[in-house]
Amino acid sequence: MSMIIQKLLAGALFALMLIKGMDLIIDSFMPVEVERAASTGGAAEAATAAAPAAPEKPLPVRLASADAKKGEDVAKKCQSCHTFNQGGPTRVGPNLFGVVGRAKASLAGFAYSDALKKVGGDWTYDELDKWIAKPTSYAPGTKMAFAGIADGQERADVIAYLRSISPQAPPLPQQ
């Protein structure tokens, strides 16, 4: 095979890999509902899927129906950065055992961002809900790169799980 043909084939292979890579990146950012509606040719369905959701229920209501087991399942996506067992090590993020009711940025052995240190206070249910929703909005400049959990009930489930592994957790807020 001549060198020119090899270069052309290599260029074509590179272009295909680049296109597939961009497709994967775009898919990771596109909401599933919009993607589904767009793939079926339903522009009206895509617009409906992208429309704002109904107002979120208040946190005490969501916590009253929260499921710690579901929260544990949702929190598995956090395991690459956090541990959840008593005495567990810090990773990219601090160990979260006992986090509910604990002072923010207080776990010994972890280098918290200045942004989170400035927030101060304790990890109340409301504060955790705001943090888990979007860490970069809660503490602009935080080192935590997690995008957050938009679904309010999923956040409540995660908080219920964190409460279940927090021996000093305060009582749930009243509805």
C-alpha positions as CSV (number, residue, x, y, z in Angstrom):
1,M,0.0,0.0,0.0
2,S,1.4,3.4,-0.9
3,M,2.1,6.0,1.7
4,I,-0.6,8.3,0.3
5,I,-3.3,5.7,0.6
6,Q,-2.2,4.9,4.2
7,K,-2.4,8.6,5.0
8,L,-5.9,8.9,3.5
9,L,-7.1,5.9,5.4
10,A,-5.6,7.2,8.6
11,G,-7.2,10.6,8.1
12,A,-10.6,9.0,7.4
13,L,-10.3,6.8,10.5
14,F,-9.3,9.9,12.6
15,A,-12.3,11.8,11.3
16,L,-14.7,9.0,12.2
17,M,-13.3,8.7,15.7
18,L,-13.6,12.5,16.1
19,I,-17.2,12.5,15.0
20,K,-18.1,9.6,17.3
21,G,-16.3,11.3,20.2
22,M,-18.2,14.5,19.6
23,D,-21.4,12.6,19.4
24,L,-20.7,11.0,22.8
25,I,-19.9,14.4,24.4
26,I,-23.0,16.0,23.0
27,D,-25.2,13.1,24.2
28,S,-23.8,13.5,27.7
29,F,-25.1,17.1,27.8
30,M,-28.4,16.7,26.0
31,P,-31.4,16.0,28.3
32,V,-32.8,12.5,27.7
33,E,-36.4,13.7,27.3
34,V,-35.4,16.3,24.6
35,E,-33.2,13.7,22.9
36,R,-36.0,11.2,22.8
37,A,-38.6,13.6,21.5
38,A,-36.2,15.0,18.9
39,S,-35.3,11.5,17.6
40,T,-39.0,10.7,17.1
41,G,-39.4,13.9,15.1
42,G,-41.7,15.5,17.7
43,A,-40.6,19.2,17.9
44,A,-43.7,19.9,20.1
45,E,-42.8,17.0,22.4
46,A,-39.2,18.4,22.6
47,A,-40.5,21.8,23.6
48,T,-42.8,20.2,26.2
49,A,-39.9,18.2,27.6
50,A,-37.8,21.3,27.9
51,A,-40.5,23.4,29.5
52,P,-40.0,24.3,33.2
53,A,-41.1,21.7,35.6
54,A,-43.9,22.2,38.2
55,P,-42.8,24.0,41.4
56,E,-40.8,21.8,43.8
57,K,-42.5,20.6,47.0
58,P,-41.1,22.1,50.2
59,L,-38.2,20.2,51.7
60,P,-40.1,19.0,54.8
61,V,-42.7,17.4,52.5
62,R,-40.0,15.8,50.4
63,L,-38.2,14.5,53.4
64,A,-41.3,13.0,54.9
65,S,-41.7,10.7,51.9
66,A,-37.9,10.3,51.3
67,D,-36.5,6.8,51.0
68,A,-33.0,6.3,52.4
69,K,-32.5,3.1,50.4
70,K,-33.2,5.0,47.1
71,G,-30.9,7.7,48.4
72,E,-28.1,5.2,49.0
73,D,-28.5,4.0,45.3
74,V,-28.4,7.6,44.1
75,A,-25.4,8.3,46.2
76,K,-23.4,5.6,44.5
77,K,-22.6,8.1,41.9
78,C,-20.7,10.0,44.6
79,Q,-18.6,7.0,45.6
80,S,-15.8,7.9,43.2
81,C,-15.0,10.9,45.4
82,H,-16.6,10.2,48.8
83,T,-16.7,7.4,51.3
84,F,-19.7,6.8,53.5
85,N,-18.5,4.4,56.3
86,Q,-17.6,5.4,59.8
87,G,-13.8,6.2,59.9
88,G,-13.6,5.9,56.1
89,P,-10.8,7.8,54.3
90,T,-11.1,11.0,52.4
91,R,-10.7,10.8,48.7
92,V,-11.2,13.6,46.3
93,G,-13.9,14.7,48.7
94,P,-14.4,14.2,52.4
95,N,-15.9,11.1,54.1
96,L,-19.7,11.8,54.5
97,F,-20.4,9.6,57.5
98,G,-22.0,11.8,60.1
99,V,-22.3,14.8,57.8
100,V,-25.9,15.8,58.8
101,G,-25.6,18.3,61.6
102,R,-21.8,18.6,61.3
103,A,-20.1,21.9,60.8
104,K,-19.3,22.7,57.2
105,A,-15.7,22.3,56.1
106,S,-14.7,20.7,59.4
107,L,-13.6,17.1,58.8
108,A,-10.0,16.8,59.9
109,G,-7.6,15.7,57.2
110,F,-9.4,17.2,54.2
111,A,-8.4,20.4,52.4
112,Y,-11.7,22.3,51.8
113,S,-11.9,25.1,49.3
114,D,-11.9,28.6,50.7
115,A,-15.3,29.1,49.1
116,L,-16.9,26.4,51.3
117,K,-15.0,27.6,54.4
118,K,-16.5,31.1,53.9
119,V,-20.1,29.7,53.9
120,G,-19.8,28.5,57.5
121,G,-22.5,27.0,59.7
122,D,-23.7,23.5,60.0
123,W,-25.0,21.0,57.4
124,T,-28.7,21.3,58.0
125,Y,-31.2,19.6,55.9
126,D,-32.0,22.8,54.0
127,E,-28.3,23.6,53.5
128,L,-27.6,20.0,52.2
129,D,-30.5,20.3,49.8
130,K,-29.1,23.5,48.3
131,W,-25.6,22.1,48.2
132,I,-26.6,18.9,46.5
133,A,-28.8,20.8,44.0
134,K,-25.8,22.7,42.6
135,P,-22.6,23.0,44.6
136,T,-21.1,25.7,42.3
137,S,-24.2,28.0,42.9
138,Y,-24.2,27.3,46.7
139,A,-20.5,28.1,47.1
140,P,-19.1,29.8,44.0
141,G,-15.4,28.8,43.7
142,T,-15.8,25.4,45.3
143,K,-13.5,22.7,44.3
144,M,-16.4,20.2,43.9
145,A,-17.0,19.7,40.2
146,F,-20.2,17.7,40.6
147,A,-23.0,19.3,38.6
148,G,-25.7,18.5,41.2
149,I,-29.0,16.7,41.4
150,A,-31.9,18.7,39.9
151,D,-34.7,16.4,41.0
152,G,-35.9,17.5,44.4
153,Q,-37.2,14.1,45.5
154,E,-33.9,12.5,44.6
155,R,-32.1,15.1,46.7
156,A,-34.4,14.3,49.6
157,D,-33.7,10.6,49.2
158,V,-29.9,11.3,49.3
159,I,-30.4,13.5,52.4
160,A,-32.4,10.7,54.1
161,Y,-29.6,8.3,53.4
162,L,-27.0,10.8,54.8
163,R,-29.2,11.1,57.8
164,S,-29.3,7.4,58.3
165,I,-25.5,7.4,58.5
166,S,-25.3,10.4,60.8
167,P,-25.6,9.3,64.4
168,Q,-26.0,13.0,65.6
169,A,-28.5,14.0,63.0
170,P,-31.2,16.5,64.2
171,P,-34.9,15.5,63.9
172,L,-36.5,16.0,60.6
173,P,-38.2,19.4,60.0
174,Q,-41.9,19.5,60.6
175,Q,-44.3,19.9,57.6
